[in-house]
Amino acid sequence: MKPTIVYCHELAYIVRHALQQERGTSVAVQYVGPIEFDMAGDSKLASTTKKISIRDANDTEYVITIEERTNAQKRALQQQTQEHDIKMLRHELLNCETTLQQERTLRANA
């Protein structure tokens, strides 16, 4: 079996580099911190998670997290997305029905 390559480290460097370039041209990005690794107590990686701290012009700090999703997390996200899509479709359908009813009422009163 081929080993799986995880690109979290490279992705973290790409994101950090892009943020550093923005720092010179955007007031929104005033500080870009180093890439933080999720380390276990024995100096080994606890996970593939990477974090980058940034600060804006108002001195508000943010953390950008690059985290590998497990299959269970992917399935849960797909389920949430499907449920959200169903709610949005129901809402859209209700709006269409309301609009049709309003048009019918206007025609009947005309």
MODELLER restraints for C-alpha pairs under 7 A, 6 or more apart:
rsr = mdl.restraints
at = mdl.atoms
rsr.add(forms.Gaussian(group=physical.xy_distance, feature=features.Distance(at['CA:8:A'], at['CA:48:A']), mean=6.49, stdev=0.5))
rsr.add(forms.Gaussian(group=physical.xy_distance, feature=features.Distance(at['CA:8:A'], at['CA:66:A']), mean=6.56, stdev=0.5))
rsr.add(forms.Gaussian(group=physical.xy_distance, feature=features.Distance(at['CA:12:A'], at['CA:50:A']), mean=6.61, stdev=0.5))
rsr.add(forms.Gaussian(group=physical.xy_distance, feature=features.Distance(at['CA:12:A'], at['CA:66:A']), mean=6.64, stdev=0.5))
rsr.add(forms.Gaussian(group=physical.xy_distance, feature=features.Distance(at['CA:19:A'], at['CA:32:A']), mean=6.73, stdev=0.5))
rsr.add(forms.Gaussian(group=physical.xy_distance, feature=features.Distance(at['CA:20:A'], at['CA:32:A']), mean=6.22, stdev=0.5))
rsr.add(forms.Gaussian(group=physical.xy_distance, feature=features.Distance(at['CA:22:A'], at['CA:29:A']), mean=6.44, stdev=0.5))
rsr.add(forms.Gaussian(group=physical.xy_distance, feature=features.Distance(at['CA:23:A'], at['CA:29:A']), mean=4.84, stdev=0.5))
rsr.add(forms.Gaussian(group=physical.xy_distance, feature=features.Distance(at['CA:23:A'], at['CA:30:A']), mean=5.52, stdev=0.5))
rsr.add(forms.Gaussian(group=physical.xy_distance, feature=features.Distance(at['CA:23:A'], at['CA:31:A']), mean=6.83, stdev=0.5))
rsr.add(forms.Gaussian(group=physical.xy_distance, feature=features.Distance(at['CA:27:A'], at['CA:56:A']), mean=7.00, stdev=0.5))
rsr.add(forms.Gaussian(group=physical.xy_distance, feature=features.Distance(at['CA:27:A'], at['CA:57:A']), mean=5.75, stdev=0.5))
rsr.add(forms.Gaussian(group=physical.xy_distance, feature=features.Distance(at['CA:28:A'], at['CA:56:A']), mean=4.81, stdev=0.5))
rsr.add(forms.Gaussian(group=physical.xy_distance, feature=features.Distance(at['CA:28:A'], at['CA:57:A']), mean=5.62, stdev=0.5))
rsr.add(forms.Gaussian(group=physical.xy_distance, feature=features.Distance(at['CA:29:A'], at['CA:54:A']), mean=6.91, stdev=0.5))
rsr.add(forms.Gaussian(group=physical.xy_distance, feature=features.Distance(at['CA:29:A'], at['CA:55:A']), mean=6.09, stdev=0.5))
rsr.add(forms.Gaussian(group=physical.xy_distance, feature=features.Distance(at['CA:29:A'], at['CA:56:A']), mean=4.78, stdev=0.5))
rsr.add(forms.Gaussian(group=physical.xy_distance, feature=features.Distance(at['CA:29:A'], at['CA:57:A']), mean=6.72, stdev=0.5))
rsr.add(forms.Gaussian(group=physical.xy_distance, feature=features.Distance(at['CA:30:A'], at['CA:55:A']), mean=5.57, stdev=0.5))
rsr.add(forms.Gaussian(group=physical.xy_distance, feature=features.Distance(at['CA:30:A'], at['CA:56:A']), mean=5.06, stdev=0.5))
rsr.add(forms.Gaussian(group=physical.xy_distance, feature=features.Distance(at['CA:30:A'], at['CA:57:A']), mean=5.78, stdev=0.5))
rsr.add(forms.Gaussian(group=physical.xy_distance, feature=features.Distance(at['CA:31:A'], at['CA:54:A']), mean=5.29, stdev=0.5))
rsr.add(forms.Gaussian(group=physical.xy_distance, feature=features.Distance(at['CA:31:A'], at['CA:55:A']), mean=4.97, stdev=0.5))
rsr.add(forms.Gaussian(group=physical.xy_distance, feature=features.Distance(at['CA:31:A'], at['CA:56:A']), mean=6.92, stdev=0.5))
rsr.add(forms.Gaussian(group=physical.xy_distance, feature=features.Distance(at['CA:32:A'], at['CA:53:A']), mean=6.03, stdev=0.5))
rsr.add(forms.Gaussian(group=physical.xy_distance, feature=features.Distance(at['CA:32:A'], at['CA:54:A']), mean=4.56, stdev=0.5))
rsr.add(forms.Gaussian(group=physical.xy_distance, feature=features.Distance(at['CA:32:A'], at['CA:55:A']), mean=6.80, stdev=0.5))
rsr.add(forms.Gaussian(group=physical.xy_distance, feature=features.Distance(at['CA:33:A'], at['CA:52:A']), mean=5.85, stdev=0.5))
rsr.add(forms.Gaussian(group=physical.xy_distance, feature=features.Distance(at['CA:33:A'], at['CA:53:A']), mean=4.96, stdev=0.5))
rsr.add(forms.Gaussian(group=physical.xy_distance, feature=features.Distance(at['CA:33:A'], at['CA:54:A']), mean=5.98, stdev=0.5))
rsr.add(forms.Gaussian(group=physical.xy_distance, feature=features.Distance(at['CA:34:A'], at['CA:52:A']), mean=6.15, stdev=0.5))
rsr.add(forms.Gaussian(group=physical.xy_distance, feature=features.Distance(at['CA:35:A'], at['CA:50:A']), mean=6.42, stdev=0.5))
rsr.add(forms.Gaussian(group=physical.xy_distance, feature=features.Distance(at['CA:35:A'], at['CA:51:A']), mean=5.70, stdev=0.5))
rsr.add(forms.Gaussian(group=physical.xy_distance, feature=features.Distance(at['CA:35:A'], at['CA:52:A']), mean=5.06, stdev=0.5))
rsr.add(forms.Gaussian(group=physical.xy_distance, feature=features.Distance(at['CA:36:A'], at['CA:50:A']), mean=5.60, stdev=0.5))
rsr.add(forms.Gaussian(group=physical.xy_distance, feature=features.Distance(at['CA:36:A'], at['CA:51:A']), mean=4.99, stdev=0.5))
rsr.add(forms.Gaussian(group=physical.xy_distance, feature=features.Distance(at['CA:36:A'], at['CA:52:A']), mean=6.26, stdev=0.5))
rsr.add(forms.Gaussian(group=physical.xy_distance, feature=features.Distance(at['CA:37:A'], at['CA:49:A']), mean=6.55, stdev=0.5))
rsr.add(forms.Gaussian(group=physical.xy_distance, feature=features.Distance(at['CA:37:A'], at['CA:50:A']), mean=5.10, stdev=0.5))
rsr.add(forms.Gaussian(group=physical.xy_distance, feature=features.Distance(at['CA:37:A'], at['CA:51:A']), mean=6.77, stdev=0.5))
rsr.add(forms.Gaussian(group=physical.xy_distance, feature=features.Distance(at['CA:38:A'], at['CA:45:A']), mean=5.90, stdev=0.5))
rsr.add(forms.Gaussian(group=physical.xy_distance, feature=features.Distance(at['CA:38:A'], at['CA:46:A']), mean=5.52, stdev=0.5))
rsr.add(forms.Gaussian(group=physical.xy_distance, feature=features.Distance(at['CA:38:A'], at['CA:47:A']), mean=5.78, stdev=0.5))
rsr.add(forms.Gaussian(group=physical.xy_distance, feature=features.Distance(at['CA:38:A'], at['CA:48:A']), mean=6.96, stdev=0.5))
rsr.add(forms.Gaussian(group=physical.xy_distance, feature=features.Distance(at['CA:38:A'], at['CA:49:A']), mean=5.84, stdev=0.5))
rsr.add(forms.Gaussian(group=physical.xy_distance, feature=features.Distance(at['CA:38:A'], at['CA:50:A']), mean=6.53, stdev=0.5))
rsr.add(forms.Gaussian(group=physical.xy_distance, feature=features.Distance(at['CA:39:A'], at['CA:45:A']), mean=4.52, stdev=0.5))
rsr.add(forms.Gaussian(group=physical.xy_distance, feature=features.Distance(at['CA:39:A'], at['CA:46:A']), mean=4.98, stdev=0.5))
rsr.add(forms.Gaussian(group=physical.xy_distance, feature=features.Distance(at['CA:40:A'], at['CA:46:A']), mean=4.75, stdev=0.5))
rsr.add(forms.Gaussian(group=physical.xy_distance, feature=features.Distance(at['CA:48:A'], at['CA:67:A']), mean=6.63, stdev=0.5))
rsr.add(forms.Gaussian(group=physical.xy_distance, feature=features.Distance(at['CA:48:A'], at['CA:68:A']), mean=6.64, stdev=0.5))
rsr.add(forms.Gaussian(group=physical.xy_distance, feature=features.Distance(at['CA:49:A'], at['CA:66:A']), mean=5.67, stdev=0.5))
rsr.add(forms.Gaussian(group=physical.xy_distance, feature=features.Distance(at['CA:49:A'], at['CA:67:A']), mean=4.53, stdev=0.5))
rsr.add(forms.Gaussian(group=physical.xy_distance, feature=features.Distance(at['CA:49:A'], at['CA:68:A']), mean=6.67, stdev=0.5))
rsr.add(forms.Gaussian(group=physical.xy_distance, feature=features.Distance(at['CA:50:A'], at['CA:65:A']), mean=5.85, stdev=0.5))
rsr.add(forms.Gaussian(group=physical.xy_distance, feature=features.Distance(at['CA:50:A'], at['CA:66:A']), mean=5.14, stdev=0.5))
rsr.add(forms.Gaussian(group=physical.xy_distance, feature=features.Distance(at['CA:50:A'], at['CA:67:A']), mean=6.55, stdev=0.5))
rsr.add(forms.Gaussian(group=physical.xy_distance, feature=features.Distance(at['CA:51:A'], at['CA:63:A']), mean=6.43, stdev=0.5))
rsr.add(forms.Gaussian(group=physical.xy_distance, feature=features.Distance(at['CA:51:A'], at['CA:64:A']), mean=5.60, stdev=0.5))
rsr.add(forms.Gaussian(group=physical.xy_distance, feature=features.Distance(at['CA:51:A'], at['CA:65:A']), mean=4.54, stdev=0.5))
rsr.add(forms.Gaussian(group=physical.xy_distance, feature=features.Distance(at['CA:51:A'], at['CA:66:A']), mean=6.25, stdev=0.5))
rsr.add(forms.Gaussian(group=physical.xy_distance, feature=features.Distance(at['CA:52:A'], at['CA:63:A']), mean=5.63, stdev=0.5))
rsr.add(forms.Gaussian(group=physical.xy_distance, feature=features.Distance(at['CA:52:A'], at['CA:64:A']), mean=5.18, stdev=0.5))
rsr.add(forms.Gaussian(group=physical.xy_distance, feature=features.Distance(at['CA:52:A'], at['CA:65:A']), mean=6.60, stdev=0.5))
rsr.add(forms.Gaussian(group=physical.xy_distance, feature=features.Distance(at['CA:53:A'], at['CA:61:A']), mean=6.88, stdev=0.5))
rsr.add(forms.Gaussian(group=physical.xy_distance, feature=features.Distance(at['CA:53:A'], at['CA:62:A']), mean=5.74, stdev=0.5))
rsr.add(forms.Gaussian(group=physical.xy_distance, feature=features.Distance(at['CA:53:A'], at['CA:63:A']), mean=4.53, stdev=0.5))
rsr.add(forms.Gaussian(group=physical.xy_distance, feature=features.Distance(at['CA:53:A'], at['CA:64:A']), mean=6.38, stdev=0.5))
rsr.add(forms.Gaussian(group=physical.xy_distance, feature=features.Distance(at['CA:54:A'], at['CA:61:A']), mean=5.70, stdev=0.5))
rsr.add(forms.Gaussian(group=physical.xy_distance, feature=features.Distance(at['CA:54:A'], at['CA:62:A']), mean=5.29, stdev=0.5))
rsr.add(forms.Gaussian(group=physical.xy_distance, feature=features.Distance(at['CA:54:A'], at['CA:63:A']), mean=6.29, stdev=0.5))
rsr.add(forms.Gaussian(group=physical.xy_distance, feature=features.Distance(at['CA:55:A'], at['CA:61:A']), mean=4.37, stdev=0.5))
rsr.add(forms.Gaussian(group=physical.xy_distance, feature=features.Distance(at['CA:55:A'], at['CA:62:A']), mean=6.15, stdev=0.5))
